[in-house]
Amino acid sequence: MVEFLLAIGMLVAVFVGYNIGGSTTGPAFGPAVGAGAISKTGAAGLMSIFFFVGAWTIGRNVVETLGSDLVTRTGVFTLETSIGVLFFIGLALFVGNVFGVPASTSMTAVGAIAGLGVATGSLNLEVMGAIAIWWIVAPVLGFWVSLIIGRYFYARINEAIAMDRSTGPLIEVDRSGAVPTPRPHDTTNRRELIGVVTVVAIGCLMAFSSGTSNIANAVAPLVGSDSLEMNRAILLGSAAVAIGTFTIARRTLETMGSDITELPLTAAIVVASVSSALVVFLSVIGIPASFVVIATVSIIGLGWGRATRPVTLPEAVTGDETPPVSVDALAEDEPGQSLPDIGEEETAIPSATDLFDPATTARVVLLQNVVPVIATIGAYLTFEFVPVFGL
């Protein structure tokens, strides 16, 4: 019977890992894919590799934390409760992925474990409170940092690093020697290559950060209940994540890379930099990182800040001038152009394209909050009223 339950638990953990791959690849590589810097298949491959590296090196510490610190009473994590927690994590993430929304795996996992903790009276309120506070503060920081960059620095950053994408491929493989060697294509200029390498490298950093925190969401309950050894659990979870990156992640890549807004390469670099910096900071202080939300609000904040550049701060505060909010505010700047001061720029940005699609953004924000709630309520009701768990 124990072997059968363990097999069920491992299958549920694979299901969770599969959905983690689908939900976290978009925030990590969506900006790079949306900017045309890398293909969806290339993003999936890099996501799989760097997720595993993060999980194997630092992720085991988060597995131990999530499997013990959030729930104070010993013996709460049994094989049966682990399966229940993982089921609700996977179910909730699957709902988000079906709608093409990269829901936060950390929020969903913490929500399911919190539901177990409330039902058993063992929830560590101090730990839960610290996590919840940072989940509010981090997206606000991401929005305002991105807005300030967009308003005061984006145009000059773009002037320094922006480039026109060449018509040919970025990289070609030289097969003239004994060993095939990748090299820049003849049409690829140095500035373009550096920009592409930068945004992809930042995506790899986000994938690494995802592995450090999100592997715990798939396997922590099984490890915490001593049902599965740490190394095997990490290998199992990472393999499941890789499957998700190559399959269901394609929809979240489209959502984060193009449906919310069309990102120029410079914008993709800024958004990825802000998001990854905040994710790494949260991981260092031991907070499960919700970089899905951070990346989303950073995209909006950056474009909003750039679109308000034609208006001075007093005009914006008093409402005397209302700037046209357009995604092409991020594409208005050309390398080498003379940049006017704030308030002196042309106020009419020649495009009817909105900064972000309201319907898509509303769907993303709604489901990013609904998905963790589904996991929390489902876990609480199950562990509170289903006697089979014997809690």
C-alpha positions as CSV (number, residue, x, y, z in Angstrom):
1,M,0.0,0.0,0.0
2,V,2.9,2.4,0.8
3,E,4.5,1.7,-2.5
4,F,1.3,2.4,-4.3
5,L,0.8,5.7,-2.5
6,L,4.4,6.7,-3.2
7,A,3.9,6.0,-6.9
8,I,0.7,8.2,-6.8
9,G,2.7,10.9,-4.9
10,M,5.5,10.9,-7.5
11,L,3.0,11.1,-10.4
12,V,1.3,14.1,-8.7
13,A,4.8,15.7,-8.2
14,V,5.5,15.2,-11.9
15,F,2.2,16.9,-12.7
16,V,3.1,19.8,-10.5
17,G,6.6,20.1,-12.1
18,Y,5.1,19.9,-15.5
19,N,2.9,22.9,-14.7
20,I,5.7,24.8,-13.1
21,G,7.6,24.5,-16.3
22,G,4.6,25.9,-18.1
23,S,4.1,28.8,-15.7
24,T,7.6,29.9,-15.1
25,T,9.2,29.8,-18.6
26,G,7.0,32.8,-19.7
27,P,8.3,35.3,-17.1
28,A,11.9,34.2,-17.5
29,F,12.1,34.1,-21.3
30,G,8.9,35.8,-22.5
31,P,10.7,39.2,-22.9
32,A,13.4,37.6,-25.0
33,V,11.0,35.6,-27.1
34,G,8.7,38.6,-27.6
35,A,11.7,40.7,-28.7
36,G,12.7,38.0,-31.2
37,A,16.0,37.3,-29.4
38,I,15.4,33.5,-29.1
39,S,12.9,30.9,-30.3
40,K,10.4,29.1,-28.0
41,T,12.3,25.9,-28.4
42,G,15.6,27.6,-27.5
43,A,14.0,29.2,-24.5
44,A,12.6,25.8,-23.3
45,G,16.1,24.2,-23.6
46,L,17.8,27.0,-21.6
47,M,15.0,27.0,-19.0
48,S,15.4,23.3,-18.4
49,I,19.1,23.4,-18.0
50,F,19.4,26.5,-15.7
51,F,16.3,25.4,-13.6
52,F,18.0,22.2,-12.8
53,V,21.3,23.9,-11.9
54,G,19.4,26.2,-9.5
55,A,17.4,23.4,-8.0
56,W,20.5,21.1,-7.5
57,T,22.7,23.8,-5.9
58,I,20.4,26.1,-3.8
59,G,17.0,24.6,-4.2
60,R,17.5,21.9,-1.7
61,N,17.7,24.5,1.1
62,V,14.3,25.9,0.0
63,V,12.9,22.4,-0.1
64,E,13.8,21.9,3.6
65,T,12.4,25.3,4.5
66,L,9.1,24.9,2.8
67,G,8.7,21.4,4.1
68,S,9.1,22.4,7.7
69,D,9.1,26.1,8.6
70,L,5.6,27.0,7.3
71,V,3.9,24.2,9.2
72,T,5.0,24.1,12.9
73,R,3.5,20.7,14.1
74,T,5.6,17.6,13.5
75,G,3.9,14.8,11.7
76,V,1.6,17.0,9.6
77,F,3.4,16.1,6.4
78,T,2.5,12.4,5.9
79,L,2.6,10.7,2.5
80,E,-1.2,11.1,2.3
81,T,-1.2,14.8,3.1
82,S,1.8,15.3,0.7
83,I,-0.3,13.9,-2.1
84,G,-3.2,16.1,-1.2
85,V,-1.0,19.3,-1.1
86,L,0.7,18.4,-4.4
87,F,-2.7,17.7,-6.1
88,F,-4.1,21.1,-5.3
89,I,-0.8,22.8,-6.4
90,G,-0.9,21.0,-9.7
91,L,-4.6,21.5,-10.2
92,A,-4.4,25.3,-9.6
93,L,-1.4,25.7,-11.8
94,F,-3.1,23.7,-14.5
95,V,-6.0,26.1,-14.5
96,G,-3.7,29.0,-15.0
97,N,-1.8,27.3,-17.8
98,V,-5.0,26.3,-19.6
99,F,-5.9,30.0,-19.8
100,G,-2.3,30.9,-20.9
101,V,-1.6,32.8,-17.7
102,P,1.7,32.1,-15.9
103,A,0.4,31.8,-12.4
104,S,2.8,32.1,-9.5
105,T,4.0,28.6,-8.4
106,S,5.3,30.0,-5.1
107,M,2.0,31.6,-4.2
108,T,0.1,28.5,-5.2
109,A,2.4,26.1,-3.2
110,V,2.4,28.3,-0.1
111,G,-1.3,28.6,-0.4
112,A,-1.9,24.9,-0.5
113,I,0.5,24.3,2.5
114,A,-1.2,27.2,4.3
115,G,-4.5,25.5,3.8
116,L,-3.1,22.4,5.4
117,G,-1.7,24.4,8.2
118,V,-4.9,26.2,9.0
119,A,-6.9,22.9,8.9
120,T,-4.5,21.4,11.4
121,G,-3.9,24.4,13.5
122,S,-0.2,24.3,12.7
123,L,0.4,27.3,10.4
124,N,3.4,29.5,11.4
125,L,1.8,32.9,11.2
126,E,5.1,34.7,11.6
127,V,6.6,33.0,8.5
128,M,3.4,33.4,6.6
129,G,3.1,37.0,7.4
130,A,6.7,37.8,6.2
131,I,6.0,35.9,3.0
132,A,2.7,37.8,2.4
133,I,4.3,41.2,3.0
134,W,7.1,40.6,0.5
135,W,4.6,39.4,-2.1
136,I,2.9,42.8,-1.8
137,V,6.1,44.9,-1.6
138,A,8.1,43.3,-4.4
139,P,5.6,43.9,-7.2
140,V,5.2,47.5,-6.1
141,L,9.0,47.9,-6.1
142,G,9.1,46.3,-9.6
143,F,6.5,48.7,-10.9
144,W,8.0,51.9,-9.6
145,V,11.6,51.0,-10.4
146,S,10.5,50.2,-14.0
147,L,8.4,53.3,-14.2
148,I,11.3,55.5,-13.0
149,I,13.6,53.8,-15.5
150,G,11.0,54.3,-18.3
151,R,10.4,58.0,-17.5
152,Y,14.0,59.2,-16.8
153,F,16.5,56.6,-18.2
154,Y,14.9,54.4,-20.8
155,A,15.3,56.7,-23.8
156,R,19.0,57.2,-23.0
157,I,19.5,53.4,-22.4
158,N,17.9,52.7,-25.7
159,E,20.1,55.4,-27.3
160,A,23.2,53.5,-26.0
161,I,22.2,49.9,-26.8
162,A,19.3,49.8,-29.2
163,M,19.8,48.3,-32.7
164,D,17.8,47.4,-35.7
165,R,17.4,43.7,-36.0
166,S,19.0,42.2,-39.1
167,T,17.1,40.3,-41.6
168,G,19.2,37.1,-41.4
169,P,19.7,34.7,-38.6
170,L,21.8,35.9,-35.6
171,I,24.0,32.8,-35.5
172,E,25.2,30.3,-38.1
173,V,27.1,27.1,-37.7
174,D,30.5,26.9,-39.4
175,R,30.9,23.2,-40.5
176,S,34.1,23.7,-42.4
177,G,36.3,22.4,-39.6
178,A,36.4,19.1,-37.8
179,V,34.1,20.4,-35.1
180,P,31.0,22.5,-36.0
181,T,31.5,26.0,-34.5
182,P,28.7,28.6,-34.0
183,R,29.5,32.2,-35.0
184,P,27.6,35.4,-35.8
185,H,26.0,35.5,-39.2
186,D,27.4,37.9,-41.8
187,T,24.4,40.2,-41.3
188,T,24.6,40.3,-37.5
189,N,26.2,43.5,-36.1
190,R,28.1,43.6,-32.9
191,R,25.6,45.8,-31.1
192,E,22.8,43.5,-32.0
193,L,24.7,40.4,-30.8
194,I,25.6,42.0,-27.5
195,G,21.9,43.0,-26.9
196,V,20.6,39.5,-27.7
197,V,23.2,37.8,-25.5
198,T,22.3,40.1,-22.6
199,V,18.6,39.5,-22.6
200,V,19.1,35.8,-23.0
201,A,21.6,35.7,-20.2
202,I,19.2,37.5,-17.9
203,G,16.6,34.9,-18.8
204,C,19.0,32.2,-17.8
205,L,19.5,34.0,-14.5
206,M,15.8,34.0,-13.9
207,A,15.6,30.3,-14.8
208,F,18.3,29.6,-12.3
209,S,16.4,31.7,-9.7
210,S,13.3,29.8,-10.5
211,G,15.0,26.5,-9.8
212,T,16.3,27.7,-6.5
213,S,12.7,28.5,-5.3
214,N,10.3,26.5,-7.4
215,I,11.7,23.0,-7.2
216,A,10.4,23.0,-3.6
217,N,6.9,23.6,-4.8
218,A,6.9,20.2,-6.6
219,V,8.8,18.0,-4.2
220,A,8.9,19.6,-0.7
221,P,5.9,17.7,0.7
222,L,7.3,14.4,-0.4
223,V,10.8,15.2,1.0
224,G,9.3,16.6,4.2
225,S,7.3,13.4,4.8
226,D,10.5,11.4,4.3
227,S,8.8,9.6,1.4
228,L,11.4,10.6,-1.2
229,E,15.2,11.2,-0.9
230,M,16.3,14.8,-1.7
231,N,18.5,14.1,-4.8
232,R,16.0,11.8,-6.4
233,A,13.2,14.3,-5.7
234,I,15.2,17.1,-7.4
235,L,15.9,15.0,-10.5
236,L,12.3,13.9,-10.7
237,G,11.0,17.5,-10.4
238,S,13.5,19.0,-12.8
239,A,12.7,16.4,-15.5
240,A,9.0,17.2,-15.1
241,V,9.7,20.9,-15.4
242,A,11.6,20.3,-18.6
243,I,8.6,18.5,-20.1
244,G,6.4,21.5,-19.2
245,T,8.8,24.0,-20.8
246,F,8.7,22.2,-24.2
247,T,5.0,21.8,-24.2
248,I,2.5,23.9,-22.3
249,A,4.9,26.8,-21.8
250,R,4.4,28.0,-25.4
251,R,1.1,29.7,-24.4
252,T,2.6,31.5,-21.4
253,L,5.6,32.6,-23.6
254,E,3.1,34.2,-26.0
255,T,1.2,35.9,-23.1
256,M,4.3,37.4,-21.5
257,G,6.1,38.1,-24.7
258,S,3.5,39.6,-27.0
259,D,-0.1,39.5,-25.8
260,I,0.4,42.0,-23.0
261,T,2.7,44.2,-25.0
262,E,5.1,44.1,-28.0
263,L,8.5,44.7,-26.4
264,P,11.5,46.2,-28.2
265,L,14.8,44.4,-27.3
266,T,15.9,47.3,-25.0
267,A,12.6,47.0,-23.0
268,A,13.0,43.3,-22.7
269,I,16.5,43.7,-21.2
270,V,15.2,46.3,-18.7
271,V,12.2,44.2,-17.6
272,A,14.3,41.1,-17.2
273,S,16.9,42.9,-15.3
274,V,14.5,44.4,-12.8
275,S,12.5,41.2,-12.4
276,S,15.6,39.0,-11.9
277,A,17.2,41.4,-9.4
278,L,14.1,41.3,-7.2
279,V,13.8,37.5,-7.5
280,V,17.4,36.9,-6.5
281,F,17.0,39.3,-3.6
282,L,13.9,37.5,-2.3
283,S,15.6,34.1,-2.7
284,V,18.6,35.4,-0.7
285,I,16.4,36.3,2.3
286,G,14.5,33.0,2.0
287,I,11.2,34.3,0.6
288,P,9.6,32.1,-2.1
289,A,9.8,34.4,-5.1
290,S,6.7,35.3,-7.1
291,F,8.5,36.6,-10.2
292,V,5.4,36.0,-12.4
293,V,3.7,39.0,-10.8
294,I,6.9,41.1,-10.7
295,A,7.6,40.6,-14.4
296,T,4.0,41.5,-15.3
297,V,3.9,44.8,-13.4
298,S,7.5,45.6,-14.5
299,I,6.4,45.5,-18.2
300,I,3.4,47.8,-17.5
301,G,5.5,50.1,-15.3
302,L,8.2,50.5,-17.9
303,G,5.9,51.4,-20.7
304,W,3.8,53.7,-18.5
305,G,6.9,55.6,-17.4
306,R,8.1,56.1,-20.9
307,A,4.7,57.3,-22.1
308,T,4.6,60.0,-19.4
309,R,7.9,61.5,-20.5
310,P,6.1,64.2,-22.6
311,V,4.5,65.5,-19.4
312,T,6.2,67.3,-16.5
313,L,5.7,65.9,-13.0
314,P,3.5,68.9,-11.9
315,E,1.3,68.4,-15.0
316,A,1.0,64.7,-14.3
317,V,0.1,65.3,-10.7
318,T,-2.5,68.0,-11.4
319,G,-3.9,66.3,-14.4
320,D,-3.5,69.3,-16.6
321,E,-2.0,67.2,-19.3
322,T,-2.9,63.6,-20.1
323,P,-0.2,61.7,-22.0
324,P,-1.2,59.3,-24.7
325,V,-0.5,55.9,-23.2
326,S,1.0,53.7,-26.1
327,V,3.3,50.7,-26.3
328,D,5.1,52.5,-29.1
329,A,6.3,55.0,-26.5
330,L,9.0,52.3,-26.0
331,A,9.7,52.1,-29.7
332,E,9.8,55.9,-30.3
333,D,13.5,56.3,-29.5
334,E,16.0,55.9,-32.2
335,P,19.8,55.5,-31.7
336,G,21.6,58.8,-32.2
337,Q,18.6,61.1,-32.0
338,S,18.6,64.3,-30.0
339,L,16.6,63.6,-26.8
340,P,14.4,66.5,-25.6
341,D,14.0,67.3,-22.0
342,I,11.0,66.0,-20.0
343,G,7.9,68.0,-20.8
344,E,9.3,69.2,-24.1
345,E,8.8,66.0,-26.1
346,E,6.1,65.7,-28.7
347,T,2.9,64.7,-26.9
348,A,1.4,62.9,-29.8
349,I,2.9,59.5,-30.2
350,P,1.9,58.2,-33.7
351,S,0.2,55.0,-32.9
352,A,-3.2,53.8,-31.8
353,T,-1.7,50.7,-30.1
354,D,-2.4,50.6,-26.4
355,L,0.4,50.2,-23.8
356,F,-1.2,46.9,-22.9
357,D,-4.2,45.0,-24.0
358,P,-6.8,45.6,-21.2
359,A,-8.5,42.2,-21.7
360,T,-5.3,40.2,-21.5
361,T,-4.0,42.2,-18.6
362,A,-7.3,41.8,-16.6
363,R,-7.2,38.1,-17.3
364,V,-3.6,37.8,-16.1
365,V,-4.1,39.8,-12.9
366,L,-7.4,38.0,-12.1
367,L,-6.0,34.5,-12.6
368,Q,-2.7,35.2,-10.8
369,N,-4.8,35.9,-7.7
370,V,-7.5,33.3,-8.3
371,V,-5.1,30.3,-8.9
372,P,-3.4,30.5,-5.4
373,V,-6.9,31.0,-3.8
374,I,-8.1,27.8,-5.5
375,A,-5.1,25.9,-4.0
376,T,-5.6,27.4,-0.5
377,I,-9.3,26.8,-0.2
378,G,-9.2,23.4,-1.8
379,A,-6.5,22.2,0.5
380,Y,-8.2,23.6,3.6
381,L,-11.6,22.1,2.9
382,T,-10.0,18.7,2.1
383,F,-7.8,18.5,5.2
384,E,-10.5,19.9,7.4
385,F,-13.5,17.8,6.4
386,V,-12.1,14.6,4.7
387,P,-11.5,12.1,7.5
388,V,-9.3,9.8,5.4
389,F,-6.3,12.0,6.2
390,G,-6.8,11.4,9.9
391,L,-5.5,14.8,11.0
